[in-house]
Amino acid sequence: MKAFVIAAALALVALAPTAAAQAQPQAGAPLDWRVLDPENTWVIETSKGTVVVELLPDLAPAHVARIKELTRKGFYDGLVFHRVIGDFMAQTGDPKGDGSGGSELPDIAGEFTFRRTAGAPFKMVATARGISTGFVGPLPVITHSDDVLMLSATPSVEAWGAFCPGVVGMARQATPNSANSQFYLMRGTEHFLDKQYTAFGYIVAGLDVARSLQVGEPPANPDRMVRVRIAADMPEAERPRLEVMDTRGPSFHALVTAAMQRRGAEFDICDVQVPSRPRAG
């Protein structure tokens, strides 16, 4: 059975821009850029170039732990991208190379959603009818709104990753709690995956590489992961020297505002990509 099973499409609530999202940013604030944590920076060297992923252990702790464990064992080195679909995604992580395999470790339960508390970092972009979109770190997120949070009997509300370009998700079998080793890099937007699959990371550099991988199911000449490492395990000189735009800062605010103005009523959270740049020094 293929390890990646498409669930039925889910309707996505249309979200209107909020007044807060349209406000003008203040120039020169210090939160524009941030440095990646090496322990949560995943470096995937492919036959087409390098993809750098920021892992999100606060949102999907079991999946990030599995990725780190397999990476540190060298499990992913040399594995092919066995399923690559146009503007959809590129899937890998199967030692059999056909979508039917996994590691010898037990399967893990889905972390399709997480709980958002009032004090948790969440940059709201738009809200309508009790649903908000925004970002937790670099990850585009859909969640119940703060109005629902204030009325909730518990101090938190449900939130989930939006499967936009650059999001990294875990593949699974038909049953929800069957993730093991396979994962995929999103090359386009597919909201029917939201709440059905676990989003555990975001490509902060190398989305162009992910989009250049040979297409096919399987590809005739598949690309592969040559070497996969956690940046904390790499010599200092070999680590990616990147800064990622802070989604809480004024420059990102301006980026979102421009996208909302450009797209108008058709604006979607996936219209916004989180930029990165080389780190000076």
N, C-alpha and C positions, 0 to 999 in steps of 0.2 A: 504494500500500500504506500502511496506517496506520502511523505511526511508533512507535506503542506497541503491542507484541505481547505478550500475556499468556503467560507460560511455564506449564508444568505445575506443579501445586501440590506443595510439598515438605513432608514431615512435619517437625514441629518437636518437638524433645526437650522433655519436661516437666521443668521445673527446680524443685528444692526449695530453700527458703530455707536459707542457711547460718547457723551460729551467729554468725559475725561480722556478718552483715547484721541480726541481731536484737538486737545489743548496744545499749545506751543511749548516745546521743551526749553529748558534753560541751558544756555551754552556754558561749556567749561566745567560741568559737574564731574566729579572724580570717578563715577561708576561706569564710564563708557566701555572699558576693556578690563578683562580679568585673565589671569594666568591659569592654565589647566593644572589639576592635581595629577601628578605622575601615576599615583596608585589607581586612578580611575581614567587613565588615558590608554586606549587600546590601539595599537599600531599594526595595521594589516598591510604587509607588503605583498602586492599582487604582481602578476606578470604584466600588468598595464600601468603600474604605479602604486603609490602608497595612499591608503585610506586611513584617516585618523578619526577615531570615534571617542566621544566622551561618554563613559559609562555612568549610569544613574542608579547607584545602589540604594538610595533613599526611596526610590519609586518601585524598584523590582529587585529586592535584595537577593532572593534565591537565584534568579537568572544571572545576575552579575557575578555572584559567587561561583556559579557553574562555569561561566565564560572564563573567569580568571583561573579556575582550577584546570580546565582543559588547556588553556593557553600555556600555562606554566609547565604542563606535561609535554608540550610540543605537539599536542593532538592535531591542531589545525594546519601545521606546516605541510605544504604540498597538496592539500585537498583542492579539488576543482570546484568551480561554479557550475553545478550540474543542471541548473534551471534558471534561465535568464529570459525575462519577458519584457520586451520593448520599454514602454513607459511605465512599467509596473515595478518589478523588483529583480534582484539577483540573489539567488539562493545557493548556499554552500554549507559545509560542516558535516558532510556525510563521507565516512571513510570508504564506503562502497562506490560512491560516485554516481548513484542512480536514484537517490531520494529515499531509499528504503532502510538505510542504516543509521547507526548512532554510536555513542560511546558505550562502554561497559558499565557506566554509572547508572543508577536508577533514574527513571523519569522524574520530572519535577512538576509540581502543581502550577497552574496558570496564575499569573499576577496581572490579570487583564485590567484591573482598576486599583486605585489606591485611595486612601482617605486624606482629604485636604482639610486642615484645621484653619482657624481664623488667623493664627500667627505664622502659618507656613508661608514661605516665599512663593508668591504667585503674582505674575504681572498680567492683569486683566487687559484684554484688548477690546472685546466686544461682549455685549450681553443682550438677551431677549428671551422673554417667556420662561424665566427661571433657569436658563442655561447660559454659561459664560464660556468664552474661549480666551486663551492666553498662553503664557509660557511658565514652566517651572524649569529654571536654568535654560538650556537650549531647546528643551522638548516642547513642541506645541501640544497643548492640553485642552480638553473639553471637560467641563465640570458643572455641577449645580452652582447657581449664583450665590453671592453673599447674602441676598435676601432669604434664600432657602436655608443657608447656613445659620442665620440668626434665628430662624423659626424652628430649626431642627432640635429634637429632644436630645440628640447627642452633639458633642462639640466638633463635629466634622461632617463633611459631605463627600459623596463619591466623585472621583475624577479619573480620567483615563487619557492615555496618549492618543493623539490624532496621527494617523499614518500618512504623513506628508513626505515629500522628497527629503532624503537625508536621515529619516528615522530608521533605526535598526530594531528589527523585531525577531522574536523566536518562532521558529517553525514548530509544528506539532502534527500528531495524527488526528483522526476525527474526534477522538475523545479530548476533552479540555485539558486534562492533567497529564499530558503525554509529551511535553517538551523534553528534549534530551541534549543534543549537541548542534543540530542544524539551526541556522539563522539566515536572515535575508536583509539586504540593503535596499531601502526603498529608492527607486529611480523616478517615481511619479507619485500622484495622489490617489489613494484608494480608501475612502472612508468606510467601506463595508468591513474592513478589518478592525475598526475601532471597537473596543470592548470584547473582541473575539480572540485577539492575540496579544502577547505581552510585548510592549515597547520598553526596551531596556537601555537604549543609547541613541546618540545622534552624531551624524558625520559632521565634524567641524572642519575637516579639510579632506578633499579628494572625492567630492560628489561627482566631479567630471570623470574621475577614474571609474567609479561605480557605473556610470552611464556609458562608458566605453567598452565594457566587458562584452565578449562575444555572446550574441543572442542565440537561444535555442533550448529545446526541451527533449534531449540534451543538446548543447551546442556541438557542431561538427568538430570544432577545434577549441575545446573549452579553455578559458583562462583559469588560473589557479592562484591560491594563496601560497606564495613562496615562503614567507616567514611571518609569524604572528607573535607579538610580544606585548606585555604590559610595560608602559614607559618607565615605571619605577624599577624594572629589572634590567633596563638598558643602560649602557655607559652614558654618562652625562652628555658627552659629545654627540651621541647618536639620537638623543631624544628630540622629538619635534619641538621646535621653538616657536610656539604659537601663542597668540592672544585671541580670545573669543569675545565678541561684543557682548556686554552685559545686558541682558534683556530688561533689567530694571533701570537702565540709564537713559539719558536724554537722546543720545544718538540713535539708539534702537527705537525709542519713542517716535522720533522723526521718520525713521524708516517705515514704521507701521503706518503712521499718518499718511505718508506718501502713497503707500500701497492701497489704503482705504479710499483715498481720493481718486486714485487711478482706476480702481475696480468698481467703485460705487456699490450698488446693490448686489453685485456678484462677488463681493469680497469674501474670501475664505481664509481661515488661519494659515492654510498651506501656501497662500500667496506671499508669505514672509519667510525668507531664509535668514538664519542667524549667521552673520559674517565672521570670518576670522582673518588674521593677518600675521605676518612674521613678527616675532618679538625682537625688539632691539636689544643690543648689548650681548 
